[in-house]
Amino acid sequence: MAIPSRNSRVYRTEYISNLCLLATTLHKIAEEVYQTSSEEFGEVSEAFTKGTVGSSTMPQKVNPKLAKGIIANAQKLYSVHTSCLYVSPRPFEADSSAYFIFDGNIQESMECIAEIVMRAEELTRTLVINPSGCSRTCN
């Protein structure tokens, strides 16, 4: 960089902002799966593999666990981005408290996006389409 990185914190914030944009796309997919897998729609469901525990009250039911994990981690990531926006304009280039905040934010962001991407990959690879559910709501 032409200037020391401690003078500008916006690059770190931009990086986390881009992670949030990726998370938003995967969050949208997860929301669609979550909504359309409800009993009212029944268009899709997450895969039910041997050893999977369904609902605590209805063991045969498949809860959208992957979708819910994506939604929760995306919302957590959005809050990390907000923290970056607060700390970016802090005065004094050598303010070490800003470094501590950004170090924690980068680590938390990477953990959230890794979880989101892993869950999204499995969700999209194993998603079960229920044609009878689709015809019920599409007609």
GUDRENPA-526688 format. One record per residue: residue in three letters; residue number from 1; x, y, z of N, C-alpha, C in turn. Coordinates in nm, 2 decimals, padded with zeros to 4 digits. Layout:
<recs>
<residuo ALA; num NUM; n_X X; n_Y Y; n_Z Z; ca_X X; ca_Y Y; ca_Z Z; c_X X; c_Y Y; c_Z Z>
...
</recs>
This chain:
<recs>
<residuo MET; num 1; n_X 00.08; n_Y -00.12; n_Z 00.00; ca_X 00.00; ca_Y 00.00; ca_Z 00.00; c_X 00.09; c_Y 00.12; c_Z 00.00>
<residuo ALA; num 2; n_X 00.04; n_Y 00.23; n_Z -00.06; ca_X 00.11; ca_Y 00.35; ca_Z -00.07; c_X 00.12; c_Y 00.42; c_Z 00.07>
<residuo ILE; num 3; n_X 00.03; n_Y 00.40; n_Z 00.16; ca_X 00.03; ca_Y 00.45; ca_Z 00.29; c_X 00.02; c_Y 00.33; c_Z 00.39>
<residuo PRO; num 4; n_X 00.07; n_Y 00.35; n_Z 00.51; ca_X 00.06; ca_Y 00.24; ca_Z 00.61; c_X -00.09; c_Y 00.20; c_Z 00.63>
<residuo SER; num 5; n_X -00.11; n_Y 00.07; n_Z 00.64; ca_X -00.25; ca_Y 00.02; ca_Z 00.66; c_X -00.32; c_Y 00.07; c_Z 00.78>
<residuo ARG; num 6; n_X -00.24; n_Y 00.11; n_Z 00.88; ca_X -00.30; ca_Y 00.16; ca_Z 01.00; c_X -00.37; c_Y 00.30; c_Z 00.98>
<residuo ASN; num 7; n_X -00.34; n_Y 00.37; n_Z 00.87; ca_X -00.40; ca_Y 00.49; ca_Z 00.84; c_X -00.54; c_Y 00.48; c_Z 00.78>
<residuo SER; num 8; n_X -00.57; n_Y 00.36; n_Z 00.72; ca_X -00.70; ca_Y 00.34; ca_Z 00.66; c_X -00.75; c_Y 00.21; c_Z 00.70>
<residuo ARG; num 9; n_X -00.87; n_Y 00.21; n_Z 00.76; ca_X -00.93; ca_Y 00.08; ca_Z 00.80; c_X -01.04; c_Y 00.04; c_Z 00.71>
<residuo VAL; num 10; n_X -01.07; n_Y 00.12; n_Z 00.61; ca_X -01.18; ca_Y 00.10; ca_Z 00.52; c_X -01.16; c_Y -00.03; c_Z 00.44>
<residuo TYR; num 11; n_X -01.04; n_Y -00.07; n_Z 00.41; ca_X -01.01; ca_Y -00.19; ca_Z 00.33; c_X -01.06; c_Y -00.32; c_Z 00.41>
<residuo ARG; num 12; n_X -01.04; n_Y -00.32; n_Z 00.54; ca_X -01.08; ca_Y -00.43; ca_Z 00.62; c_X -01.24; c_Y -00.43; c_Z 00.62>
<residuo THR; num 13; n_X -01.30; n_Y -00.32; n_Z 00.63; ca_X -01.44; ca_Y -00.31; ca_Z 00.63; c_X -01.50; c_Y -00.35; c_Z 00.50>
<residuo GLU; num 14; n_X -01.43; n_Y -00.31; n_Z 00.39; ca_X -01.48; ca_Y -00.35; ca_Z 00.25; c_X -01.47; c_Y -00.50; c_Z 00.24>
<residuo TYR; num 15; n_X -01.36; n_Y -00.56; n_Z 00.29; ca_X -01.35; ca_Y -00.71; ca_Z 00.28; c_X -01.47; c_Y -00.78; c_Z 00.35>
<residuo ILE; num 16; n_X -01.50; n_Y -00.74; n_Z 00.47; ca_X -01.61; ca_Y -00.80; ca_Z 00.54; c_X -01.74; c_Y -00.76; c_Z 00.48>
<residuo SER; num 17; n_X -01.75; n_Y -00.65; n_Z 00.42; ca_X -01.87; ca_Y -00.61; ca_Z 00.34; c_X -01.89; c_Y -00.71; c_Z 00.22>
<residuo ASN; num 18; n_X -01.79; n_Y -00.74; n_Z 00.16; ca_X -01.80; ca_Y -00.84; ca_Z 00.05; c_X -01.84; c_Y -00.98; c_Z 00.09>
<residuo LEU; num 19; n_X -01.79; n_Y -01.02; n_Z 00.21; ca_X -01.83; ca_Y -01.14; ca_Z 00.27; c_X -01.98; c_Y -01.14; c_Z 00.30>
<residuo CYS; num 20; n_X -02.03; n_Y -01.02; n_Z 00.35; ca_X -02.17; ca_Y -01.01; ca_Z 00.38; c_X -02.25; c_Y -01.02; c_Z 00.25>
<residuo LEU; num 21; n_X -02.20; n_Y -00.97; n_Z 00.14; ca_X -02.28; ca_Y -00.98; ca_Z 00.01; c_X -02.29; c_Y -01.12; c_Z -00.03>
<residuo LEU; num 22; n_X -02.18; n_Y -01.20; n_Z -00.02; ca_X -02.18; ca_Y -01.34; ca_Z -00.05; c_X -02.28; c_Y -01.41; c_Z 00.04>
<residuo ALA; num 23; n_X -02.28; n_Y -01.38; n_Z 00.17; ca_X -02.37; ca_Y -01.44; ca_Z 00.27; c_X -02.51; c_Y -01.41; c_Z 00.24>
<residuo THR; num 24; n_X -02.54; n_Y -01.29; n_Z 00.19; ca_X -02.67; ca_Y -01.25; ca_Z 00.15; c_X -02.73; c_Y -01.33; c_Z 00.04>
<residuo THR; num 25; n_X -02.65; n_Y -01.37; n_Z -00.06; ca_X -02.70; ca_Y -01.45; ca_Z -00.16; c_X -02.73; c_Y -01.59; c_Z -00.11>
<residuo LEU; num 26; n_X -02.65; n_Y -01.65; n_Z -00.03; ca_X -02.67; ca_Y -01.78; ca_Z 00.03; c_X -02.78; c_Y -01.78; c_Z 00.13>
<residuo HIS; num 27; n_X -02.80; n_Y -01.67; n_Z 00.20; ca_X -02.90; ca_Y -01.64; ca_Z 00.30; c_X -03.04; c_Y -01.65; c_Z 00.22>
<residuo LYS; num 28; n_X -03.04; n_Y -01.58; n_Z 00.11; ca_X -03.17; ca_Y -01.58; ca_Z 00.03; c_X -03.21; c_Y -01.73; c_Z -00.01>
<residuo ILE; num 29; n_X -03.11; n_Y -01.81; n_Z -00.05; ca_X -03.14; ca_Y -01.95; ca_Z -00.09; c_X -03.20; c_Y -02.02; c_Z 00.04>
<residuo ALA; num 30; n_X -03.13; n_Y -02.00; n_Z 00.15; ca_X -03.17; ca_Y -02.07; ca_Z 00.27; c_X -03.31; c_Y -02.03; c_Z 00.32>
<residuo GLU; num 31; n_X -03.34; n_Y -01.90; n_Z 00.30; ca_X -03.48; ca_Y -01.85; ca_Z 00.34; c_X -03.58; c_Y -01.92; c_Z 00.25>
<residuo GLU; num 32; n_X -03.55; n_Y -01.93; n_Z 00.12; ca_X -03.65; ca_Y -01.99; ca_Z 00.03; c_X -03.67; c_Y -02.14; c_Z 00.07>
<residuo VAL; num 33; n_X -03.56; n_Y -02.21; n_Z 00.10; ca_X -03.57; ca_Y -02.35; ca_Z 00.14; c_X -03.65; c_Y -02.36; c_Z 00.27>
<residuo TYR; num 34; n_X -03.62; n_Y -02.27; n_Z 00.36; ca_X -03.68; ca_Y -02.27; ca_Z 00.49; c_X -03.83; c_Y -02.26; c_Z 00.48>
<residuo GLN; num 35; n_X -03.87; n_Y -02.16; n_Z 00.40; ca_X -04.02; ca_Y -02.13; ca_Z 00.38; c_X -04.09; c_Y -02.24; c_Z 00.30>
<residuo THR; num 36; n_X -04.03; n_Y -02.28; n_Z 00.19; ca_X -04.09; ca_Y -02.38; ca_Z 00.10; c_X -04.09; c_Y -02.52; c_Z 00.15>
<residuo SER; num 37; n_X -04.01; n_Y -02.55; n_Z 00.26; ca_X -04.01; ca_Y -02.68; ca_Z 00.32; c_X -04.11; c_Y -02.69; c_Z 00.43>
<residuo SER; num 38; n_X -04.18; n_Y -02.59; n_Z 00.47; ca_X -04.28; ca_Y -02.60; ca_Z 00.57; c_X -04.39; c_Y -02.69; c_Z 00.53>
<residuo GLU; num 39; n_X -04.47; n_Y -02.74; n_Z 00.62; ca_X -04.58; ca_Y -02.83; ca_Z 00.59; c_X -04.68; c_Y -02.76; c_Z 00.50>
<residuo GLU; num 40; n_X -04.70; n_Y -02.63; n_Z 00.51; ca_X -04.80; ca_Y -02.56; ca_Z 00.43; c_X -04.76; c_Y -02.57; c_Z 00.28>
<residuo PHE; num 41; n_X -04.63; n_Y -02.57; n_Z 00.25; ca_X -04.59; ca_Y -02.57; ca_Z 00.11; c_X -04.54; c_Y -02.71; c_Z 00.07>
<residuo GLY; num 42; n_X -04.44; n_Y -02.77; n_Z 00.14; ca_X -04.39; ca_Y -02.90; ca_Z 00.12; c_X -04.33; c_Y -02.92; c_Z -00.02>
<residuo GLU; num 43; n_X -04.27; n_Y -02.81; n_Z -00.07; ca_X -04.22; ca_Y -02.82; ca_Z -00.21; c_X -04.08; c_Y -02.88; c_Z -00.21>
<residuo VAL; num 44; n_X -04.00; n_Y -02.86; n_Z -00.10; ca_X -03.87; ca_Y -02.91; ca_Z -00.09; c_X -03.84; c_Y -02.96; c_Z 00.05>
<residuo SER; num 45; n_X -03.73; n_Y -03.03; n_Z 00.07; ca_X -03.69; ca_Y -03.07; ca_Z 00.21; c_X -03.54; c_Y -03.09; c_Z 00.20>
<residuo GLU; num 46; n_X -03.48; n_Y -03.08; n_Z 00.32; ca_X -03.34; ca_Y -03.12; ca_Z 00.33; c_X -03.34; c_Y -03.27; c_Z 00.33>
<residuo ALA; num 47; n_X -03.22; n_Y -03.32; n_Z 00.29; ca_X -03.21; ca_Y -03.47; ca_Z 00.28; c_X -03.22; c_Y -03.53; c_Z 00.41>
<residuo PHE; num 48; n_X -03.28; n_Y -03.65; n_Z 00.42; ca_X -03.29; ca_Y -03.72; ca_Z 00.54; c_X -03.20; c_Y -03.84; c_Z 00.52>
<residuo THR; num 49; n_X -03.08; n_Y -03.84; n_Z 00.59; ca_X -02.99; ca_Y -03.95; ca_Z 00.58; c_X -03.00; c_Y -04.04; c_Z 00.71>
<residuo LYS; num 50; n_X -02.95; n_Y -04.16; n_Z 00.69; ca_X -02.96; ca_Y -04.25; ca_Z 00.81; c_X -02.88; c_Y -04.19; c_Z 00.93>
<residuo GLY; num 51; n_X -02.94; n_Y -04.20; n_Z 01.04; ca_X -02.88; ca_Y -04.14; ca_Z 01.16; c_X -02.93; c_Y -04.00; c_Z 01.19>
<residuo THR; num 52; n_X -03.00; n_Y -03.94; n_Z 01.09; ca_X -03.05; ca_Y -03.80; ca_Z 01.11; c_X -03.16; c_Y -03.80; c_Z 01.21>
<residuo VAL; num 53; n_X -03.16; n_Y -03.71; n_Z 01.31; ca_X -03.27; ca_Y -03.70; ca_Z 01.40; c_X -03.36; c_Y -03.59; c_Z 01.35>
<residuo GLY; num 54; n_X -03.49; n_Y -03.63; n_Z 01.34; ca_X -03.59; ca_Y -03.53; ca_Z 01.29; c_X -03.63; c_Y -03.44; c_Z 01.40>
<residuo SER; num 55; n_X -03.75; n_Y -03.40; n_Z 01.39; ca_X -03.81; ca_Y -03.32; ca_Z 01.50; c_X -03.81; c_Y -03.39; c_Z 01.63>
<residuo SER; num 56; n_X -03.80; n_Y -03.32; n_Z 01.74; ca_X -03.80; ca_Y -03.39; ca_Z 01.87; c_X -03.94; c_Y -03.45; c_Z 01.90>
<residuo THR; num 57; n_X -04.04; n_Y -03.39; n_Z 01.84; ca_X -04.18; ca_Y -03.44; ca_Z 01.87; c_X -04.23; c_Y -03.53; c_Z 01.75>
<residuo MET; num 58; n_X -04.17; n_Y -03.51; n_Z 01.64; ca_X -04.21; ca_Y -03.59; ca_Z 01.52; c_X -04.08; c_Y -03.64; c_Z 01.45>
<residuo PRO; num 59; n_X -04.03; n_Y -03.76; n_Z 01.49; ca_X -03.91; ca_Y -03.81; ca_Z 01.44; c_X -03.90; c_Y -03.82; c_Z 01.29>
<residuo GLN; num 60; n_X -04.02; n_Y -03.84; n_Z 01.22; ca_X -04.02; ca_Y -03.86; ca_Z 01.08; c_X -04.00; c_Y -03.73; c_Z 01.00>
<residuo LYS; num 61; n_X -04.03; n_Y -03.62; n_Z 01.07; ca_X -04.02; ca_Y -03.49; ca_Z 01.01; c_X -03.88; c_Y -03.44; c_Z 00.99>
<residuo VAL; num 62; n_X -03.85; n_Y -03.38; n_Z 00.88; ca_X -03.71; ca_Y -03.33; ca_Z 00.85; c_X -03.71; c_Y -03.18; c_Z 00.88>
<residuo ASN; num 63; n_X -03.64; n_Y -03.13; n_Z 00.98; ca_X -03.63; ca_Y -02.99; ca_Z 01.00; c_X -03.52; c_Y -02.93; c_Z 00.91>
<residuo PRO; num 64; n_X -03.54; n_Y -02.81; n_Z 00.87; ca_X -03.44; ca_Y -02.75; ca_Z 00.78; c_X -03.32; c_Y -02.69; c_Z 00.86>
<residuo LYS; num 65; n_X -03.24; n_Y -02.78; n_Z 00.91; ca_X -03.13; ca_Y -02.75; ca_Z 01.00; c_X -03.02; c_Y -02.67; c_Z 00.92>
<residuo LEU; num 66; n_X -02.99; n_Y -02.72; n_Z 00.80; ca_X -02.88; ca_Y -02.65; ca_Z 00.72; c_X -02.93; c_Y -02.51; c_Z 00.69>
<residuo ALA; num 67; n_X -03.05; n_Y -02.49; n_Z 00.65; ca_X -03.10; ca_Y -02.36; ca_Z 00.61; c_X -03.10; c_Y -02.27; c_Z 00.74>
<residuo LYS; num 68; n_X -03.15; n_Y -02.32; n_Z 00.85; ca_X -03.15; ca_Y -02.24; ca_Z 00.97; c_X -03.01; c_Y -02.20; c_Z 01.01>
<residuo GLY; num 69; n_X -02.91; n_Y -02.29; n_Z 00.99; ca_X -02.77; ca_Y -02.25; ca_Z 01.02; c_X -02.72; c_Y -02.14; c_Z 00.93>
<residuo ILE; num 70; n_X -02.75; n_Y -02.15; n_Z 00.81; ca_X -02.71; ca_Y -02.04; ca_Z 00.72; c_X -02.77; c_Y -01.91; c_Z 00.76>
<residuo ILE; num 71; n_X -02.90; n_Y -01.91; n_Z 00.78; ca_X -02.97; ca_Y -01.79; ca_Z 00.82; c_X -02.91; c_Y -01.72; c_Z 00.95>
<residuo ALA; num 72; n_X -02.88; n_Y -01.81; n_Z 01.05; ca_X -02.83; ca_Y -01.76; ca_Z 01.18; c_X -02.69; c_Y -01.70; c_Z 01.16>
<residuo ASN; num 73; n_X -02.60; n_Y -01.78; n_Z 01.09; ca_X -02.47; ca_Y -01.73; ca_Z 01.07; c_X -02.46; c_Y -01.60; c_Z 00.98>
<residuo ALA; num 74; n_X -02.55; n_Y -01.59; n_Z 00.88; ca_X -02.55; ca_Y -01.47; ca_Z 00.80; c_X -02.59; c_Y -01.35; c_Z 00.89>
<residuo GLN; num 75; n_X -02.69; n_Y -01.37; n_Z 00.97; ca_X -02.73; ca_Y -01.26; ca_Z 01.06; c_X -02.62; c_Y -01.22; c_Z 01.15>
<residuo LYS; num 76; n_X -02.55; n_Y -01.31; n_Z 01.20; ca_X -02.44; ca_Y -01.29; ca_Z 01.29; c_X -02.33; c_Y -01.21; c_Z 01.21>
<residuo LEU; num 77; n_X -02.30; n_Y -01.25; n_Z 01.09; ca_X -02.20; ca_Y -01.18; ca_Z 01.01; c_X -02.24; c_Y -01.04; c_Z 00.98>
<residuo TYR; num 78; n_X -02.37; n_Y -01.01; n_Z 00.96; ca_X -02.41; ca_Y -00.87; ca_Z 00.93; c_X -02.38; c_Y -00.78; c_Z 01.06>
<residuo SER; num 79; n_X -02.39; n_Y -00.84; n_Z 01.18; ca_X -02.36; ca_Y -00.76; ca_Z 01.30; c_X -02.22; c_Y -00.73; c_Z 01.31>
<residuo VAL; num 80; n_X -02.13; n_Y -00.82; n_Z 01.26; ca_X -01.99; ca_Y -00.80; ca_Z 01.26; c_X -01.96; c_Y -00.68; c_Z 01.17>
<residuo HIS; num 81; n_X -02.02; n_Y -00.68; n_Z 01.05; ca_X -02.00; ca_Y -00.57; ca_Z 00.96; c_X -02.04; c_Y -00.43; c_Z 01.02>
<residuo THR; num 82; n_X -02.14; n_Y -00.43; n_Z 01.10; ca_X -02.18; ca_Y -00.31; ca_Z 01.17; c_X -02.08; c_Y -00.26; c_Z 01.26>
<residuo SER; num 83; n_X -02.01; n_Y -00.35; n_Z 01.33; ca_X -01.91; ca_Y -00.32; ca_Z 01.42; c_X -01.79; c_Y -00.25; c_Z 01.34>
<residuo CYS; num 84; n_X -01.76; n_Y -00.30; n_Z 01.23; ca_X -01.65; ca_Y -00.25; ca_Z 01.14; c_X -01.68; c_Y -00.11; c_Z 01.10>
<residuo LEU; num 85; n_X -01.81; n_Y -00.08; n_Z 01.07; ca_X -01.85; ca_Y 00.05; ca_Z 01.03; c_X -01.83; c_Y 00.15; c_Z 01.14>
<residuo TYR; num 86; n_X -01.85; n_Y 00.11; n_Z 01.26; ca_X -01.83; ca_Y 00.20; ca_Z 01.38; c_X -01.68; c_Y 00.23; c_Z 01.41>
<residuo VAL; num 87; n_X -01.60; n_Y 00.13; n_Z 01.39; ca_X -01.46; ca_Y 00.15; ca_Z 01.42; c_X -01.37; c_Y 00.21; c_Z 01.31>
<residuo SER; num 88; n_X -01.42; n_Y 00.20; n_Z 01.18; ca_X -01.34; ca_Y 00.25; ca_Z 01.07; c_X -01.30; c_Y 00.39; c_Z 01.08>
<residuo PRO; num 89; n_X -01.39; n_Y 00.48; n_Z 01.12; ca_X -01.35; ca_Y 00.62; ca_Z 01.12; c_X -01.28; c_Y 00.67; c_Z 01.25>
<residuo ARG; num 90; n_X -01.24; n_Y 00.58; n_Z 01.34; ca_X -01.18; ca_Y 00.62; ca_Z 01.46; c_X -01.06; c_Y 00.70; c_Z 01.43>
<residuo PRO; num 91; n_X -01.03; n_Y 00.81; n_Z 01.51; ca_X -00.92; ca_Y 00.89; ca_Z 01.49; c_X -00.79; c_Y 00.83; c_Z 01.54>
<residuo PHE; num 92; n_X -00.68; n_Y 00.89; n_Z 01.51; ca_X -00.54; ca_Y 00.84; ca_Z 01.55; c_X -00.51; c_Y 00.71; c_Z 01.49>
<residuo GLU; num 93; n_X -00.41; n_Y 00.72; n_Z 01.40; ca_X -00.38; ca_Y 00.60; ca_Z 01.32; c_X -00.32; c_Y 00.49; c_Z 01.41>
<residuo ALA; num 94; n_X -00.27; n_Y 00.52; n_Z 01.52; ca_X -00.20; ca_Y 00.41; ca_Z 01.61; c_X -00.30; c_Y 00.37; c_Z 01.72>
<residuo ASP; num 95; n_X -00.42; n_Y 00.38; n_Z 01.70; ca_X -00.52; ca_Y 00.34; ca_Z 01.80; c_X -00.53; c_Y 00.19; c_Z 01.80>
<residuo SER; num 96; n_X -00.46; n_Y 00.13; n_Z 01.90; ca_X -00.45; ca_Y -00.02; ca_Z 01.90; c_X -00.59; c_Y -00.09; c_Z 01.93>
<residuo SER; num 97; n_X -00.68; n_Y -00.02; n_Z 01.99; ca_X -00.81; ca_Y -00.08; ca_Z 02.02; c_X -00.88; c_Y -00.11; c_Z 01.89>
<residuo ALA; num 98; n_X -00.86; n_Y -00.03; n_Z 01.79; ca_X -00.92; ca_Y -00.06; ca_Z 01.66; c_X -00.86; c_Y -00.19; c_Z 01.60>
<residuo TYR; num 99; n_X -00.73; n_Y -00.21; n_Z 01.62; ca_X -00.67; ca_Y -00.33; ca_Z 01.57; c_X -00.73; c_Y -00.45; c_Z 01.63>
<residuo PHE; num 100; n_X -00.75; n_Y -00.45; n_Z 01.77; ca_X -00.81; ca_Y -00.56; ca_Z 01.84; c_X -00.95; c_Y -00.59; c_Z 01.79>
<residuo ILE; num 101; n_X -01.03; n_Y -00.48; n_Z 01.77; ca_X -01.17; ca_Y -00.50; ca_Z 01.72; c_X -01.16; c_Y -00.56; c_Z 01.58>
<residuo PHE; num 102; n_X -01.08; n_Y -00.51; n_Z 01.49; ca_X -01.07; ca_Y -00.56; ca_Z 01.35; c_X -01.02; c_Y -00.71; c_Z 01.35>
<residuo ASP; num 103; n_X -00.92; n_Y -00.74; n_Z 01.43; ca_X -00.87; ca_Y -00.87; ca_Z 01.44; c_X -00.98; c_Y -00.97; c_Z 01.48>
<residuo GLY; num 104; n_X -01.06; n_Y -00.94; n_Z 01.58; ca_X -01.17; ca_Y -01.02; ca_Z 01.62; c_X -01.28; c_Y -01.03; c_Z 01.51>
<residuo ASN; num 105; n_X -01.30; n_Y -00.91; n_Z 01.45; ca_X -01.41; ca_Y -00.91; ca_Z 01.34; c_X -01.37; c_Y -01.00; c_Z 01.22>
<residuo ILE; num 106; n_X -01.24; n_Y -00.99; n_Z 01.18; ca_X -01.19; ca_Y -01.07; ca_Z 01.07; c_X -01.21; c_Y -01.22; c_Z 01.11>
<residuo GLN; num 107; n_X -01.17; n_Y -01.26; n_Z 01.22; ca_X -01.17; ca_Y -01.40; ca_Z 01.26; c_X -01.32; c_Y -01.44; c_Z 01.27>
<residuo GLU; num 108; n_X -01.40; n_Y -01.37; n_Z 01.33; ca_X -01.55; ca_Y -01.40; ca_Z 01.34; c_X -01.61; c_Y -01.41; c_Z 01.20>
<residuo SER; num 109; n_X -01.58; n_Y -01.32; n_Z 01.12; ca_X -01.63; ca_Y -01.32; ca_Z 00.98; c_X -01.59; c_Y -01.44; c_Z 00.90>
<residuo MET; num 110; n_X -01.47; n_Y -01.48; n_Z 00.92; ca_X -01.42; ca_Y -01.60; ca_Z 00.84; c_X -01.49; c_Y -01.72; c_Z 00.90>
<residuo GLU; num 111; n_X -01.51; n_Y -01.73; n_Z 01.03; ca_X -01.58; ca_Y -01.85; ca_Z 01.09; c_X -01.72; c_Y -01.85; c_Z 01.04>
<residuo CYS; num 112; n_X -01.79; n_Y -01.74; n_Z 01.03; ca_X -01.93; ca_Y -01.73; ca_Z 00.99; c_X -01.94; c_Y -01.77; c_Z 00.84>
<residuo ILE; num 113; n_X -01.86; n_Y -01.71; n_Z 00.76; ca_X -01.87; ca_Y -01.74; ca_Z 00.61; c_X -01.83; c_Y -01.88; c_Z 00.58>
<residuo ALA; num 114; n_X -01.73; n_Y -01.94; n_Z 00.65; ca_X -01.69; ca_Y -02.08; ca_Z 00.63; c_X -01.81; c_Y -02.17; c_Z 00.66>
<residuo GLU; num 115; n_X -01.88; n_Y -02.14; n_Z 00.77; ca_X -02.00; ca_Y -02.22; ca_Z 00.81; c_X -02.11; c_Y -02.20; c_Z 00.71>
<residuo ILE; num 116; n_X -02.13; n_Y -02.08; n_Z 00.66; ca_X -02.24; ca_Y -02.05; ca_Z 00.56; c_X -02.21; c_Y -02.13; c_Z 00.43>
<residuo VAL; num 117; n_X -02.09; n_Y -02.12; n_Z 00.38; ca_X -02.05; ca_Y -02.18; ca_Z 00.25; c_X -02.06; c_Y -02.33; c_Z 00.26>
<residuo MET; num 118; n_X -02.01; n_Y -02.39; n_Z 00.37; ca_X -02.02; ca_Y -02.54; ca_Z 00.39; c_X -02.16; c_Y -02.59; c_Z 00.40>
<residuo ARG; num 119; n_X -02.24; n_Y -02.52; n_Z 00.47; ca_X -02.39; ca_Y -02.56; ca_Z 00.48; c_X -02.46; c_Y -02.54; c_Z 00.35>
<residuo ALA; num 120; n_X -02.43; n_Y -02.43; n_Z 00.28; ca_X -02.49; ca_Y -02.40; ca_Z 00.15; c_X -02.45; c_Y -02.50; c_Z 00.04>
<residuo GLU; num 121; n_X -02.33; n_Y -02.54; n_Z 00.05; ca_X -02.28; ca_Y -02.65; ca_Z -00.05; c_X -02.36; c_Y -02.78; c_Z -00.02>
<residuo GLU; num 122; n_X -02.37; n_Y -02.82; n_Z 00.10; ca_X -02.44; ca_Y -02.94; ca_Z 00.13; c_X -02.59; c_Y -02.93; c_Z 00.10>
<residuo LEU; num 123; n_X -02.65; n_Y -02.81; n_Z 00.14; ca_X -02.79; ca_Y -02.79; ca_Z 00.11; c_X -02.82; c_Y -02.80; c_Z -00.04>
<residuo THR; num 124; n_X -02.75; n_Y -02.73; n_Z -00.12; ca_X -02.78; ca_Y -02.73; ca_Z -00.26; c_X -02.75; c_Y -02.86; c_Z -00.33>
<residuo ARG; num 125; n_X -02.65; n_Y -02.93; n_Z -00.27; ca_X -02.62; ca_Y -03.07; ca_Z -00.33; c_X -02.72; c_Y -03.17; c_Z -00.29>
<residuo THR; num 126; n_X -02.78; n_Y -03.16; n_Z -00.18; ca_X -02.87; ca_Y -03.27; ca_Z -00.13; c_X -03.01; c_Y -03.23; c_Z -00.12>
<residuo LEU; num 127; n_X -03.05; n_Y -03.12; n_Z -00.17; ca_X -03.19; ca_Y -03.07; ca_Z -00.16; c_X -03.29; c_Y -03.17; c_Z -00.23>
<residuo VAL; num 128; n_X -03.39; n_Y -03.20; n_Z -00.16; ca_X -03.49; ca_Y -03.29; ca_Z -00.22; c_X -03.61; c_Y -03.21; c_Z -00.27>
<residuo ILE; num 129; n_X -03.65; n_Y -03.23; n_Z -00.39; ca_X -03.76; ca_Y -03.17; ca_Z -00.45; c_X -03.88; c_Y -03.26; c_Z -00.44>
<residuo ASN; num 130; n_X -03.99; n_Y -03.20; n_Z -00.39; ca_X -04.12; ca_Y -03.28; ca_Z -00.38; c_X -04.22; c_Y -03.24; c_Z -00.48>
<residuo PRO; num 131; n_X -04.23; n_Y -03.31; n_Z -00.59; ca_X -04.32; ca_Y -03.26; ca_Z -00.70; c_X -04.46; c_Y -03.25; c_Z -00.66>
<residuo SER; num 132; n_X -04.51; n_Y -03.33; n_Z -00.57; ca_X -04.65; ca_Y -03.32; ca_Z -00.53; c_X -04.67; c_Y -03.20; c_Z -00.45>
<residuo GLY; num 133; n_X -04.57; n_Y -03.16; n_Z -00.37; ca_X -04.59; ca_Y -03.03; ca_Z -00.29; c_X -04.59; c_Y -02.91; c_Z -00.39>
<residuo CYS; num 134; n_X -04.51; n_Y -02.92; n_Z -00.49; ca_X -04.50; ca_Y -02.80; ca_Z -00.59; c_X -04.63; c_Y -02.79; c_Z -00.66>
<residuo SER; num 135; n_X -04.69; n_Y -02.90; n_Z -00.71; ca_X -04.81; ca_Y -02.90; ca_Z -00.78; c_X -04.93; c_Y -02.85; c_Z -00.70>
<residuo ARG; num 136; n_X -04.92; n_Y -02.88; n_Z -00.57; ca_X -05.03; ca_Y -02.83; ca_Z -00.48; c_X -05.03; c_Y -02.68; c_Z -00.47>
<residuo THR; num 137; n_X -04.91; n_Y -02.61; n_Z -00.46; ca_X -04.90; ca_Y -02.47; ca_Z -00.45; c_X -04.89; c_Y -02.39; c_Z -00.58>
<residuo CYS; num 138; n_X -04.85; n_Y -02.46; n_Z -00.69; ca_X -04.83; ca_Y -02.40; ca_Z -00.81; c_X -04.96; c_Y -02.39; c_Z -00.90>
<residuo ASN; num 139; n_X -05.06; n_Y -02.47; n_Z -00.86; ca_X -05.18; ca_Y -02.47; ca_Z -00.94; c_X -05.28; c_Y -02.37; c_Z -00.89>
</recs>
